[in-house]
Structure formats: structure tokens, C-alpha cells
Amino acid sequence: MKTLPNILFFFFFFIFIFNTQAQSVNETKDQIYTHLERARDLKGILDYKEALIHCNEALDLAVKIKDKENEAITYRIIGSILMLDNDLDGALLKLNQASRIQSNNKYLEGLAQTRNDQGLAHTELGNYTQALNYFNDGLRIYRSLQLFSHGTDILKNKGKLYLRKGDFTKAHQTFEQAHKDAKKFARESTKAEILLYDSQALNGLNKKEEAINSCQQAIDLGKANKYPWIITEGYKTLSTIHEDNNETKKAIEYLRTFNKIRDSIYNVRSDRLTQEEIAKLNFADQDRRIEQQNLIIQQNEEKLRQNKIMTFLGLAFLILFFSFIIFLYNNNQKRKKANLLLQNTNQQLVVAKEEAEKATKAKANFLSTITHELRTPLYTVTGLTDLLLEEDPTEAQKNYLKSLRFSGDYLLNFINDILDVNKIEAQKIELERIPFNIKNLAKEVLFTLNKAAKDNKTKLELNFDEDIPNYILGDSLRISQILINLVSNAIKFTKNGIVSLNIKKHTIFNNNITLLFEVKDNGIGISYDKQEEIFESFSQGSVQINRKYGGTGLGLTIVKNLIELMGSKITLTSQPNKGTTFFFELSFPIADTKKIDNTKTDEVIQDELLSVLKNKNILLVDDVKVNQLITKKTLLKKDINCTTADNGETAVEKAKNQNFDLILMDIHMPGIGGEEATRQIRNFDKTTPIIALTAITIEKEDLARFNKAGFNDILSKPFKSETFFKKIYQQLTK
């Protein structure tokens, strides 16, 4: 802390020196500007000697402060003065020095001006090709900078070059472009000059009327703006035009006008400019320059005052800044301790996050593995049960088998419910947006659950608002899942009663319809203290209800999560022993019925199915002998010829040597798995339908992978025989 005053002293001293130097540089630049302005004025009154003296003063100052830009400007002005004094070689030397500095330092606008002067010098020397190159380079630079107004003088000088060469066509074209730009940007004197020179080009092209018109426009501008040179040269040009066209009388007339105006200007100047008046003019000029100098001095004083204020404010700011730094330093030690504590906490959070991610991944892997391992034997249990039920068992055996089938279905539903809850929690469910008929979907739901309702002696009702459009856009599979869970739940708790599925139109706005869904029953109801918990996982109201009615307690959890995924909420009203109503609202876009083929149907007529499947040759690939036996017997019962393969290698070989109508391919097998076997088959057989048989949970990425491998469809094990034969039928009738 003791060194802080010393640091502040040296810092302020450095600021002071830097500010002083900056002021000195600014003052020198002002002096350069004054010398160059004086040189330009002297050049205008043809006092080239004095003009060059001021230029050299400006050059010395620019070199002293290393001001390359003003150094180049000074060289260019010297070059232009030497050019007017007919020292063309000396002029080119200075102009080349200017262009070299401007090129090296990218002073492009100044370089374009220098190129114009270099072009003029080479034009005077008769080096027309070099002159054109310089003019064109100057135009290119102005256009790259989008300074289109600056190019008019270059175009004018380029046109004069073509006039000197006698190339009147190019001269006229160049003056036309110059005149076009001059209309937008240039001074009136420049416009008049261009019109005058263009009239000379037009005369060279034997376009008399156009030449006269252009010349007359130049004379009119000269008269309006009092440009004596334009007026005199205009009449001289008119005389030349008429002379070239053998109109001697008019040529002489315009020549007399030219001489008369020229003499009058000379006489006026000679008569009026007495020695006293010349002195007055000189004094007036001197007064003007003194005013300019005083203005520059005032500007410098104002800059100096502003610099002092800025220096004071800068010092005040620095004092405050360093005070703030000292304050921060004093608090830094406290922050270090707090940061160390935060770092330790963050590290613990990172570790906890990693552990949570590992646990989630382990959970997902466990569920994937366990479902595969459970579904494979479940297929054996349900498949063998179905086969035994078809073998004409005794009544006692039939009851046992039905109980076994019920247990298998219950376990499969339980596995599916757990997987659905896990998918929703992991946000792996993506909603589809396809057209479907909501009324047909509702009918299918009730038809599917009709047997369960009959077993409970419960009547199913559908109340559907006929104002609802035929087709809407949404995820029909998830809507079915919601309705099946709610209706089956209502059936389970309603004996000798009524379960109603009500679908009503709520609102239609901007081609979107909002529907109100109600599932109403008059069953046992839900106690008031359990209504808030009913949507939690594994909750069924009470242990007694769970034991009496069974179920996993996951159905309503899945329903709640799916509805929330669709942007809505489910609510309920219930009275014990009087019944329960679940209701929710969902919005759907209305589908364009013109784009829907209403002739298509998924309905399969049993007789037609049997006719299509009879005597078809199917290759069944499965490494589990029991599952192979079950599937084969299921096929044979429908008069379908079945050839089996125990692994992927055998399947590929048999597919090469024998024609099959369809292939049923298990996915997980030792050696070559089902995916690889399918890929190999597709190398020589692109048409035979291949259906994947798998016990794994099908994810979206699995569908894409199976499709790429060459599968036509996927069937999850264990499957119901109706679904099994329907998928085979669909593939064989495509």
C-alpha cells in the first residue's frame, strides 16, 4: 500500500506528458492546414513561387511529426503547381512520391486524387496509354469507396484526353457518363465544362445539331452563373462548329461575339482595376486571411480549453478508479474464502450430478435388460397357454389355463406400464401429428374393452357430439392409451353399472378444435381423502381396494403425464358409492379432409385373411426352440407352411436357396443377429417382406435403425395372435 502514491504520481505524470504531446501534434497539424490553404490560394492567382514556399513549410512540419497523410497531400499539391508551371517532369516526380506514400498507407481517397493529377501530367506529355491507366485506377478507387461524386473530374479529364487523340466516339461516351454523374453530384461550373467539351466531341462525330445544343446549354449555364470563360469558349466553339459545317456567315458571327465578349471582359477589368482598387482588393484578401487565422486560433483555444477540462475529468476519474481498486482489493480476501467454499460446494454438486446421471443410466439399462428377459419367457407362457387352450382341454384344465393366460397378460401389462412411466419421466416420448377419426377411435376403445365390461356385467356407452369434424390431427396412439386406461379403470371399479365415454365440442377457433373428454361411471367412487393422491404411482386409494380389484396403480399416473405432455390437465369429481367422473380438455388442428384417402381401412375380414395366408411359405428365424415351436404351431394352424432357422447364418443361407413369401426374423441371436442377417439378405433380395420379432422396448431410434437395415415391420413379443396374423396379412397384400 505504501507504493500506491508513487504509482499514482507516475501514472498522472505520464497522462500529463501524453496530453501535452497530443496538443503539440494538433497545433502542428493546424499549421500544416494553414500553409496548404495559403498555397492553394496562391496557385489560384498564378503566384507559383510563393505557393511552393508554403508547400515546403507544410512538408517540413508533416515530416517532423511523421504525418504521412499530410506529407502525401503536400507532394500532390506541389506536383499540381509544377504542372501549371510547365515543369511536367518535376510534377510527375512529386506526384509519384505522393502516390507511393498513399499506396503504402492505404490513403485511398487521396490516392485517387493523385491518380487524376498523374493522368493529367501524362496527357500533357502525350503518354495517352499511361494517362488512361491512371484515370481508370482513380475511378476504380472512388467506386470501391462508393464516392461516386468524386469521379466526375476524372471522367471529364479522360474525355479531354480522347478529344486530343481525335477519338470522338470514346470522348462522347465518356462525357455522357460524366454528365450523368454531374447531374447528381457536381458543381454548375463542372456541368458547363462537360457540356462544352461534349459539344466538341459531337462536332467531331458530325452531329451538328446535338453539338450546337450541348454548346448552347453550356453557354446558358455560364450566363446564369457568371462564368466568363465558359461563355467565351462557348461562342468560340459555336464558331468552330459552323465553320466545320461550311456555314461561314454564322461562324464569323459567333467569332465576332466571342471577340466582343472577350474584349469587354478585358476592358472592364482594365478600367476598373486601378492601382487603388487593386490595393483594396489585396487588403480585402488579406483581411479574409486574417479572419481565417483568427478563426483557427479561436478553434485552437477552444480545443485547449476542452483538453484541460478532459484532463481534469480524466484525473478525477482515475482517482475514483484507483479508490475503487483499493476497495476491491480489501474485499478480495473475503471473496477468496467465499469462492473456496463455493468451489467445494460446486464440486460436490458436480459429483452428485454425475452420480444421478449414472443412476439414471443404470435404471434405463436395467429396465431395458429386465423387460427383454421377462418378455421372452412371457411369450413362452402365453404362447403355450394359447396352444393348450386350442387342444380341447377339460373344463378344469381350461380354467387353469385361463388363469395362467390372465396372469401372463397381467404381468405383460405391468411391464408395459413401468416402461411407459419411465419413458415419460425420461422425456423420450414424442407426440405424433397425423390425421385420425376420433369417433372411430372411441368406438375401437369401447370394443376392445367390451369383454371386460361384460365380465363385470357393466354397460358401455359412447356419447359423441356430431358437430365434431371427421378428422383431426394428433397422436391417436396416445389418445387411445389415455382412454383405454380411464375406461378400463372405470370398468374395474363398476359392477352391474354403466360406464360412459363422452366427447363434446368445446370451442373452434382458427382451424383448431378443443374437445372435452369425460369418462363417467356409477361405481364405488373414491374417498375424499384419497382423491389428491389417486394420480401418484402405485396408488389405488387403499390396500383393501388393491387386494380386491388388483391392478398396478400406474394407469392413472400414465394418463396424467400424457395429458400434461399434450399441454392440458386432468381433474375428477367423485362421491363414494355413487361414482366418479374424470374429465380433461385437449386442442387439435382440424385436418384437411381433401388430403385424406378415406377408402383405406385397417379392418381385416377373417375369411379374406385365411384365404390370403393359406399355403404361404414363411421362414421363421428364432434361436429359442420353445418360442420357435410356439410360433411354428401358430402358423401351421392357419395352413401356413413354415421353415425354421436357429440363427442368422442359417437364415441367410436358406433365403438364398429357397423362395419365401415372408420372413419372421428374431433380433437378438448368437452369432449373426437379426439386423445383420437382414442386411445380408437385402443384398440379394430386395422384395421379400421381413418382419422383426423382438422382446426389447422399441424406441424411436430403433425404428430408424430397423428401417435402414431393411425390415418392413416390427412385432413386439409376446404378441396376440390377432395382431400377429394381421401384420403378416398387411405385408402379403401390399
C-alpha positions in Angstrom: 0.0 0.0 0.0 3.0 2.4 0.5 3.9 2.2 -3.2 0.4 3.4 -4.3 1.1 7.2 -4.1 4.3 6.6 -6.2 2.3 4.6 -8.8 -0.4 7.3 -8.9 2.3 10.1 -9.3 4.0 8.4 -12.3 0.7 7.5 -13.9 -0.6 11.1 -13.7 2.8 12.4 -14.9 2.5 10.0 -17.9 -1.0 11.3 -18.6 0.2 14.9 -18.5 3.1 14.3 -20.9 0.9 12.3 -23.3 -1.8 15.1 -23.2 0.9 17.8 -23.8 2.3 15.9 -26.8 -1.2 15.4 -28.2 -1.8 19.2 -28.0 1.5 19.9 -29.7 0.7 17.5 -32.6 -2.8 19.1 -33.1 -1.2 22.6 -33.2 1.3 21.4 -35.8 -1.5 19.9 -37.9 -3.3 23.2 -37.8 -0.2 25.0 -39.1 0.1 22.4 -41.9 -3.5 23.1 -42.9 -2.9 26.9 -42.9 0.2 26.6 -45.2 -1.6 24.3 -47.6 -4.7 26.6 -47.8 -2.4 29.5 -48.5 -0.6 27.5 -51.2 -3.9 26.7 -52.9 -5.0 30.4 -52.9 -1.6 31.5 -54.3 -1.9 28.8 -57.0 -5.3 30.2 -58.0 -3.7 33.7 -58.6 -0.8 32.1 -60.5 1.8 33.0 -57.8 3.5 29.6 -58.1 6.8 30.7 -56.4 5.1 31.8 -53.1 2.8 28.8 -53.3 5.8 26.4 -53.4 7.3 28.2 -50.4 4.2 27.5 -48.3 4.1 23.9 -49.5 7.7 23.3 -48.4 6.9 24.7 -45.0 3.9 22.3 -44.7 6.1 19.4 -45.9 8.8 20.1 -43.2 6.1 20.1 -40.5 4.5 16.9 -41.7 7.8 15.1 -41.8 8.6 16.4 -38.3 5.5 14.9 -36.7 5.5 11.9 -39.0 2.2 12.8 -40.5 2.3 10.6 -43.7 -1.2 11.6 -44.9 -0.4 15.4 -45.0 3.0 14.6 -46.4 1.4 12.9 -49.3 -1.2 15.7 -49.8 1.7 18.2 -49.9 3.6 16.3 -52.5 0.4 16.2 -54.6 -0.2 19.9 -54.4 3.5 20.6 -55.3 3.1 18.3 -58.3 -0.1 20.2 -59.4 1.7 23.6 -59.1 4.7 22.4 -61.1 2.4 21.0 -63.8 0.8 24.5 -64.1 4.3 26.0 -64.3 5.0 23.6 -67.2 7.6 21.6 -65.2 6.0 18.3 -66.1 8.9 16.0 -65.2 9.2 17.7 -61.8 5.5 17.4 -61.4 5.5 13.6 -62.1 8.4 13.1 -59.6 6.3 14.7 -56.8 3.1 13.0 -57.8 4.9 9.6 -57.7 6.2 10.3 -54.2 2.6 11.2 -53.1 1.1 8.0 -54.7 3.8 5.8 -53.1 3.0 7.1 -49.6 -0.7 6.8 -50.1 -0.5 3.3 -51.5 1.7 2.0 -48.6 -0.6 3.6 -46.0 -4.0 2.8 -47.7 -4.9 6.5 -48.1 -7.3 5.5 -50.9 -9.3 8.7 -51.4 -6.1 10.8 -51.6 -4.5 8.2 -53.9 -7.5 8.6 -56.3 -6.9 12.4 -56.4 -3.2 11.8 -57.1 -4.1 9.4 -59.9 -6.2 12.1 -61.6 -3.2 14.6 -61.5 -0.8 11.8 -62.8 -3.2 11.3 -65.7 -3.3 15.0 -66.5 0.5 15.2 -66.5 0.9 12.2 -68.8 -1.8 13.6 -71.1 0.2 16.8 -71.4 3.3 14.7 -72.3 1.3 12.8 -74.9 1.6 9.5 -72.9 -2.1 8.6 -73.5 -1.9 4.9 -72.6 -0.3 5.7 -69.2 -2.7 8.6 -68.7 -5.7 6.3 -69.3 -4.3 3.8 -66.8 -4.1 6.4 -64.1 -7.6 7.8 -64.8 -9.1 4.3 -64.7 -7.3 3.4 -61.5 -8.6 6.6 -59.9 -12.2 5.8 -60.9 -11.8 2.3 -59.6 -10.7 3.5 -56.2 -13.6 6.0 -56.0 -16.1 3.3 -56.9 -14.7 0.9 -54.3 -15.1 3.6 -51.7 -18.6 4.4 -53.1 -17.6 8.0 -53.6 -19.3 8.3 -57.0 -19.5 12.1 -56.9 -15.7 12.4 -56.8 -15.2 10.6 -60.2 -16.7 13.4 -62.3 -13.5 15.4 -62.7 -11.6 12.2 -63.7 -14.2 11.4 -66.3 -14.0 15.0 -67.6 -10.2 14.8 -67.9 -10.4 11.3 -69.5 -12.9 12.7 -72.1 -10.5 15.6 -72.9 -7.7 13.0 -73.5 -9.9 11.3 -76.1 -10.5 14.7 -77.7 -6.8 15.3 -78.0 -6.4 11.8 -79.6 -9.2 12.5 -82.0 -11.2 9.5 -80.8 -14.5 11.4 -80.7 -16.7 8.3 -80.1 -15.0 7.4 -76.8 -14.8 11.1 -75.9 -18.6 11.5 -76.3 -19.3 8.3 -74.4 -17.0 9.5 -71.5 -18.6 12.9 -71.4 -22.1 11.4 -71.4 -21.2 9.3 -68.3 -19.5 12.4 -66.7 -22.7 14.5 -67.5 -24.9 11.8 -66.0 -22.8 11.8 -62.7 -22.5 15.6 -62.8 -26.3 16.0 -62.7 -26.4 14.3 -59.3 -23.2 15.5 -57.7 -21.1 18.1 -59.5 -20.9 22.0 -59.3 -22.6 24.0 -62.1 -19.2 25.0 -63.5 -18.2 21.4 -63.9 -21.5 20.6 -65.7 -20.9 23.6 -68.0 -17.4 22.4 -68.8 -18.6 18.8 -69.6 -21.3 20.1 -71.9 -18.8 22.4 -73.7 -16.3 19.6 -74.3 -19.0 17.2 -75.3 -20.2 19.6 -78.0 -16.6 19.5 -79.4 -16.8 15.6 -79.4 -20.2 15.7 -81.1 -18.9 18.1 -83.7 -16.1 15.6 -84.4 -18.8 12.9 -84.9 -20.6 15.2 -87.5 -23.6 15.5 -85.2 -24.1 19.2 -85.8 -27.5 19.8 -84.1 -26.5 17.8 -81.0 -23.2 19.7 -80.8 -24.9 23.1 -81.1 -27.5 22.1 -78.5 -24.8 20.9 -76.0 -22.7 24.0 -76.5 -25.8 26.3 -76.1 -26.6 24.6 -72.8 -23.0 25.3 -71.6 -23.3 29.0 -72.6 -26.7 29.3 -70.7 -25.1 27.8 -67.6 -22.2 30.2 -68.0 -24.5 33.2 -68.2 -26.7 32.1 -65.3 -23.8 31.6 -63.0 -21.4 34.3 -64.4 -18.7 32.0 -65.8 -16.9 34.3 -68.3 -14.5 31.6 -69.5 -17.4 29.2 -70.3 -19.3 32.0 -72.2 -16.3 33.0 -74.4 -15.2 29.4 -75.1 -18.8 28.5 -75.9 -19.1 31.1 -78.6 -15.7 30.2 -79.9 -16.8 26.5 -80.1 -20.1 27.5 -81.9 -18.0 29.4 -84.4 -15.8 26.3 -85.0 -18.9 24.0 -85.4 -20.5 26.3 -88.0 -17.1 26.7 -89.8 -16.7 22.9 -89.9 -20.1 22.6 -91.5 -19.3 25.3 -94.1 -21.7 27.9 -92.6 -19.1 30.7 -92.9 -21.6 33.5 -92.1 -22.7 32.1 -88.8 -19.1 31.1 -87.9 -18.0 34.7 -88.4 -21.0 36.0 -86.4 -20.2 33.8 -83.4 -16.5 34.6 -83.7 -17.3 38.3 -83.5 -19.5 37.6 -80.4 -16.5 35.7 -78.9 -14.1 38.7 -79.6 -16.6 41.2 -78.4 -17.2 39.4 -75.0 -13.5 38.7 -74.5 -12.6 42.4 -75.2 -15.4 43.7 -72.9 -14.2 41.5 -70.1 -10.6 42.7 -70.6 -11.7 46.3 -70.8 -13.9 46.1 -67.7 -11.0 44.6 -65.8 -8.5 47.1 -67.2 -10.8 50.2 -66.5 -12.0 49.2 -63.1 -8.9 47.8 -61.5 -7.0 51.0 -60.8 -4.0 50.8 -58.5 -6.0 51.9 -55.6 -8.7 49.3 -56.2 -6.1 46.6 -56.7 -4.7 47.6 -53.3 -8.2 47.5 -51.8 -8.6 44.0 -53.3 -5.3 42.9 -51.9 -6.3 44.4 -48.5 -9.6 42.6 -48.7 -7.9 39.4 -49.5 -5.5 40.0 -46.6 -8.4 40.7 -44.2 -10.1 37.5 -45.3 -7.0 35.5 -44.5 -6.6 37.3 -41.1 -10.2 36.3 -40.3 -9.4 32.7 -41.2 -6.3 32.8 -39.0 -8.3 34.3 -36.1 -10.9 31.5 -36.6 -8.2 28.9 -36.4 -6.7 30.5 -33.3 -10.2 30.5 -31.6 -10.7 26.9 -32.5 -7.3 26.0 -31.1 -8.1 27.9 -27.9 -11.4 26.1 -27.6 -9.7 22.7 -28.2 -7.1 23.7 -25.5 -9.9 24.6 -23.0 -11.7 21.3 -23.8 -8.4 19.4 -23.4 -7.9 20.9 -19.9 -11.4 20.0 -18.9 -11.0 16.5 -20.2 -7.6 16.2 -18.4 -9.2 17.3 -15.1 -12.1 14.9 -15.6 -9.7 12.2 -16.5 -7.6 12.8 -13.4 -10.8 12.8 -11.2 -11.9 9.6 -12.8 -8.6 7.9 -12.3 -8.6 9.0 -8.6 -12.1 7.4 -8.2 -11.0 4.4 -10.2 -7.9 3.7 -8.0 -10.0 4.3 -4.9 -12.4 1.7 -6.2 -9.5 -0.7 -6.9 -8.3 -0.3 -3.3 -11.8 -1.0 -2.1 -12.0 -4.2 -4.3 -8.6 -5.3 -3.0 -9.8 -5.0 0.6 -12.8 -7.2 -0.2 -10.9 -9.6 -2.4 -9.6 -11.7 0.6 -13.1 -12.2 1.9 -14.2 -13.2 -1.6 -11.4 -15.7 -1.9 -12.7 -17.6 1.2 -16.3 -17.4 -0.1 -15.1 -18.7 -3.5 -13.2 -21.6 -2.0 -16.4 -22.6 -0.1 -18.4 -22.2 -3.4 -15.9 -24.3 -5.3 -16.1 -27.1 -2.8 -19.9 -26.9 -2.9 -19.9 -26.9 -6.7 -17.6 -29.9 -6.8 -19.9 -31.7 -4.5 -22.8 -30.8 -6.8 -20.9 -32.0 -9.9 -20.2 -35.3 -8.2 -23.8 -35.6 -7.1 -25.0 -34.8 -10.7 -22.7 -37.4 -12.2 -23.9 -39.9 -9.7 -27.5 -39.1 -10.5 -26.8 -39.4 -14.3 -25.1 -42.8 -13.6 -28.1 -43.9 -11.6 -30.5 -42.8 -14.4 -28.4 -44.6 -17.0 -28.2 -47.7 -14.8 -32.0 -47.5 -14.3 -32.6 -47.3 -18.0 -30.2 -50.2 -18.8 -31.8 -52.3 -16.0 -35.3 -51.7 -17.4 -34.2 -52.5 -20.9 -32.5 -55.7 -19.8 -35.2 -56.8 -17.4 -38.0 -56.3 -19.9 -36.2 -58.3 -22.6 -35.5 -61.1 -20.1 -39.2 -61.1 -18.9 -40.9 -60.8 -22.2 -39.0 -63.8 -23.7 -40.3 -66.3 -21.2 -43.7 -64.5 -21.1 -44.0 -65.2 -24.8 -43.4 -68.9 -24.0 -46.0 -68.8 -21.2 -48.7 -67.0 -23.2 -48.0 -68.9 -26.4 -48.1 -72.3 -24.9 -51.2 -71.4 -23.0 -53.0 -70.4 -26.2 -51.8 -73.6 -27.9 -53.1 -75.7 -25.0 -56.4 -73.9 -24.9 -56.8 -74.8 -28.6 -56.0 -78.5 -27.9 -59.6 -79.1 -26.4 -58.6 -79.3 -22.7 -61.0 -80.5 -20.0 -63.1 -77.8 -18.2 -60.9 -78.0 -15.1 -57.8 -77.6 -17.3 -59.4 -74.8 -19.2 -60.0 -72.8 -16.0 -56.3 -73.3 -15.0 -55.1 -72.3 -18.5 -57.3 -69.2 -18.5 -55.9 -68.2 -15.1 -52.4 -68.7 -16.4 -53.2 -66.6 -19.5 -54.7 -63.9 -17.3 -51.5 -63.9 -15.1 -49.4 -63.6 -18.2 -51.4 -60.7 -19.6 -51.3 -59.0 -16.2 -47.5 -59.3 -15.9 -47.1 -58.0 -19.5 -49.3 -55.0 -18.8 -47.4 -54.3 -15.6 -44.1 -54.3 -17.6 -45.6 -52.1 -20.2 -46.9 -49.6 -17.6 -43.5 -49.4 -15.9 -41.8 -48.7 -19.3 -44.3 -46.0 -20.2 -43.8 -44.2 -16.8 -40.0 -44.4 -17.3 -40.3 -43.1 -20.9 -42.4 -40.1 -19.8 -40.1 -39.3 -16.9 -37.0 -39.5 -19.3 -38.9 -37.3 -21.8 -38.4 -39.9 -24.5 -42.0 -39.7 -25.8 -42.5 -37.6 -28.9 -46.1 -36.9 -29.9 -47.1 -37.6 -33.5 -49.3 -35.3 -35.6 -51.3 -37.4 -38.0 -54.9 -37.4 -39.2 -57.3 -39.7 -37.4 -61.1 -40.1 -36.9 -61.8 -39.5 -33.2 -65.2 -41.2 -33.3 -63.8 -44.4 -34.8 -61.0 -44.3 -32.2 -63.6 -44.0 -29.4 -65.6 -47.0 -30.8 -62.4 -49.1 -31.0 -61.6 -48.3 -27.4 -65.0 -49.5 -26.2 -64.9 -52.5 -28.5 -61.5 -53.6 -27.1 -62.9 -53.3 -23.5 -66.3 -54.9 -24.2 -65.3 -58.3 -22.9 -64.0 -56.9 -19.6 -67.3 -54.9 -19.2 -69.4 -58.0 -19.9 -67.4 -59.9 -17.2 -68.4 -57.2 -14.7 -72.0 -57.0 -16.1 -71.3 -53.3 -16.9 -72.8 -51.4 -19.9 -70.6 -49.2 -22.0 -72.0 -46.0 -23.6 -70.5 -43.6 -26.1 -71.9 -40.1 -26.3 -70.3 -38.3 -29.2 -71.0 -34.7 -30.4 -71.8 -35.0 -34.1 -70.6 -31.4 -34.7 -67.0 -32.6 -34.3 -65.2 -32.8 -37.6 -64.4 -36.2 -39.1 -60.6 -35.9 -38.9 -58.3 -34.1 -36.6 -54.5 -34.0 -36.3 -52.9 -35.6 -33.3 -51.3 -38.7 -31.7 -54.1 -41.3 -32.0 -52.0 -44.0 -30.2 -51.5 -41.8 -27.1 -55.2 -40.7 -27.1 -56.2 -44.4 -27.2 -53.8 -45.2 -24.4 -55.4 -42.4 -22.2 -59.0 -43.5 -23.0 -58.2 -47.3 -22.5 -56.6 -46.6 -19.1 -59.5 -44.4 -18.0 -62.3 -46.7 -19.3 -60.7 -49.9 -18.1 -60.2 -48.3 -14.7 -63.9 -47.3 -14.6 -64.9 -50.8 -15.6 -62.8 -52.4 -12.9 -64.5 -50.4 -10.1 -68.0 -50.7 -11.6 -70.1 -53.9 -11.3 -73.7 -54.1 -12.6 -73.4 -50.4 -13.6 -72.8 -48.0 -16.5 -69.5 -46.5 -17.9 -69.9 -43.6 -20.3 -67.3 -42.1 -22.6 -68.5 -38.6 -23.5 -66.7 -36.5 -26.2 -68.1 -32.9 -26.7 -67.0 -30.0 -28.8 -65.9 -27.1 -26.6 -64.7 -24.4 -29.0 -63.4 -23.9 -32.6 -61.0 -21.1 -33.3 -58.5 -20.5 -36.2 -59.0 -24.1 -37.6 -58.3 -25.6 -34.1 -60.9 -27.5 -32.1 -61.0 -28.0 -28.3 -62.7 -31.2 -27.2 -64.0 -32.1 -23.7 -63.4 -35.7 -22.7 -65.4 -37.3 -19.9 -65.2 -40.9 -18.5 -68.1 -41.3 -16.1 -69.1 -44.4 -14.0 -71.5 -45.2 -11.2 -69.1 -47.5 -9.3 -67.6 -47.5 -5.9 -66.2 -43.9 -6.2 -63.1 -42.5 -4.5 -62.9 -41.4 -0.9 -62.4 -37.6 -0.4 -59.1 -38.0 1.4 -57.6 -40.1 -1.4 -58.7 -38.0 -4.4 -55.5 -35.9 -4.4 -53.2 -39.0 -4.3 -55.0 -41.0 -7.0 -52.7 -39.9 -9.8 -49.5 -40.9 -7.9 -47.6 -44.1 -9.0 -48.8 -47.4 -7.4 -51.7 -45.6 -5.7 -55.2 -47.2 -5.7 -56.9 -45.5 -2.8 -56.2 -48.2 -0.2 -54.6 -51.6 0.4 -58.0 -53.3 0.6 -59.0 -51.9 -2.9 -55.7 -53.1 -4.3 -56.2 -56.6 -3.0 -59.9 -56.8 -4.1 -59.6 -55.2 -7.6 -56.0 -55.8 -8.5 -54.0 -53.6 -10.9 -50.6 -51.9 -10.9 -51.6 -48.5 -9.8 -49.8 -46.9 -12.7 -52.6 -46.4 -15.2 -53.7 -43.0 -13.9 -50.1 -41.9 -13.5 -49.6 -42.6 -17.2 -52.8 -40.8 -18.1 -51.9 -37.7 -16.0 -48.4 -37.5 -17.5 -49.6 -38.0 -21.1 -52.3 -35.3 -20.8 -49.8 -32.8 -19.3 -47.4 -33.7 -22.2 -50.2 -32.5 -24.5 -50.5 -29.2 -22.6 -53.6 -29.9 -20.5 -54.6 -31.2 -17.1 -57.0 -34.0 -15.9 -59.4 -33.4 -13.0 -62.0 -35.6 -11.3 -65.2 -35.4 -9.3 -66.2 -38.4 -7.2 -68.5 -39.4 -4.4 -68.1 -42.7 -2.5 -70.6 -45.4 -3.6 -72.0 -43.0 -6.3 -69.4 -42.9 -8.9 -66.5 -41.0 -10.5 -66.1 -38.7 -13.5 -62.6 -37.9 -15.0 -62.5 -35.0 -17.4 -60.0 -33.1 -19.4 -59.7 -30.8 -22.5 -57.4 -31.2 -25.5 -57.0 -29.0 -28.5 -56.3 -30.4 -32.0 -55.8 -28.8 -35.5 -58.6 -29.8 -37.9 -57.3 -32.0 -40.7 -57.8 -31.2 -44.4 -60.1 -34.0 -45.5 -59.1 -33.5 -49.1 -55.7 -34.8 -48.4 -57.0 -37.9 -46.6 -57.8 -41.1 -48.5 -61.0 -42.3 -46.9 -61.0 -45.5 -48.9 -58.2 -47.0 -46.8 -59.1 -49.2 -43.9 -57.2 -51.3 -41.4 -60.1 -53.7 -40.9 -59.3 -57.3 -41.9 -62.1 -59.7 -42.8 -61.3 -63.1 -41.3 -62.3 -65.1 -44.4 -60.1 -62.9 -46.6 -57.2 -63.3 -44.2 -57.4 -67.1 -44.2 -57.6 -67.1 -48.0 -54.5 -64.9 -48.3 -52.4 -66.7 -45.7 -53.2 -70.3 -46.8 -50.2 -72.3 -48.2 -47.8 -69.3 -47.9 -44.2 -70.2 -47.3 -42.7 -68.4 -44.3 -39.2 -68.6 -42.9 -39.1 -68.4 -39.1 -35.8 -67.4 -37.6 -35.5 -67.8 -33.7 -32.7 -69.2 -31.6 -35.1 -70.2 -28.7 -36.5 -73.6 -29.5 -39.6 -73.3 -27.4 -40.5 -69.9 -29.0 -39.8 -71.4 -32.4 -42.1 -74.3 -31.6 -44.9 -72.0 -30.5 -44.7 -69.6 -33.5 -44.5 -72.5 -35.9 -47.6 -74.3 -34.5 -49.4 -70.9 -34.6 -48.6 -70.6 -38.3 -49.4 -74.3 -39.1 -52.9 -73.9 -37.6 -53.6 -71.3 -40.3 -52.4 -73.7 -43.1 -49.2 -71.7 -43.5 -46.0 -73.5 -44.5 -43.2 -72.8 -42.0 -39.4 -73.3 -42.4 -37.3 -72.7 -39.4 -33.7 -71.4 -38.9 -31.9 -71.4 -35.5 -29.5 -68.5 -36.2 -28.7 -65.7 -38.7 -26.2 -67.6 -40.8 -28.7 -70.4 -41.5 -31.4 -67.8 -42.3 -29.2 -66.1 -44.9 -28.3 -69.4 -46.5 -31.9 -70.6 -46.7 -33.1 -67.3 -48.1 -30.5 -67.6 -50.9 -31.5 -71.2 -51.8 -35.3 -71.0 -51.4 -38.1 -68.6 -52.2 -40.2 -67.4 -49.3 -43.3 -65.2 -49.2 -42.3 -63.6 -45.9 -39.5 -63.9 -43.3 -40.1 -63.6 -39.5 -36.7 -62.5 -38.0 -35.8 -62.6 -34.3 -33.5 -59.7 -33.5 -31.3 -60.9 -30.6 -29.5 -64.2 -31.6 -25.9 -65.5 -31.0 -23.5 -65.1 -34.0 -25.1 -63.0 -36.7 -28.1 -61.1 -35.1 -31.3 -60.4 -36.9 -30.3 -56.9 -38.1 -27.1 -58.1 -39.8 -28.8 -61.1 -41.3 -31.5 -58.8 -42.8 -28.8 -56.5 -44.2 -27.1 -59.5 -45.9 -30.5 -60.8 -47.3 -31.2 -57.4 -48.7 -28.0 -57.6 -50.7 -29.6 -60.2 -53.0 -33.4 -60.0 -52.2 -35.0 -56.5 -52.1 -38.6 -57.5 -52.2 -39.5 -60.3 -49.7 -41.2 -58.8 -46.6 -39.2 -59.2 -43.4 -40.9 -58.6 -40.0 -38.7 -58.1 -36.9 -39.7 -60.2 -33.8 -38.2 -58.6 -30.7 -38.7 -58.6 -26.9 -36.9 -55.3 -26.4 -38.6 -52.0 -25.9 -38.9 -50.2 -29.2 -37.6 -46.6 -29.2 -37.7 -44.1 -32.0 -34.0 -44.6 -32.8 -34.7 -48.4 -33.0 -37.3 -47.8 -35.7 -34.9 -45.8 -37.8 -32.2 -48.4 -37.4 -34.5 -51.3 -38.3 -35.9 -49.5 -41.3 -32.3 -48.8 -42.6 -31.4 -52.5 -42.1 -34.3 -53.5 -44.4 -37.2 -54.5 -42.1 -40.7 -53.9 -43.4 -42.4 -54.0 -39.9 -41.8 -54.8 -36.2 -43.7 -57.0 -33.9 -43.1 -57.0 -30.1 -43.1 -60.3 -28.2 -45.2 -61.5 -26.6 -48.0 -60.7 -29.1 -51.6 -61.6 -29.6 -52.4 -64.0 -32.4 -54.8 -61.4 -34.0 -52.1 -58.8 -34.2 -49.6 -61.4 -35.4 -51.7 -62.5 -38.4 -52.9 -59.0 -39.2 -49.3 -57.8 -39.7 -48.5 -60.8 -41.9 -51.6 -60.2 -43.9 -50.8 -56.5 -44.4 -47.3 -57.3 -45.7 -48.5 -60.0 -48.1 -51.3 -57.8 -49.5 -49.1 -54.7 -50.2 
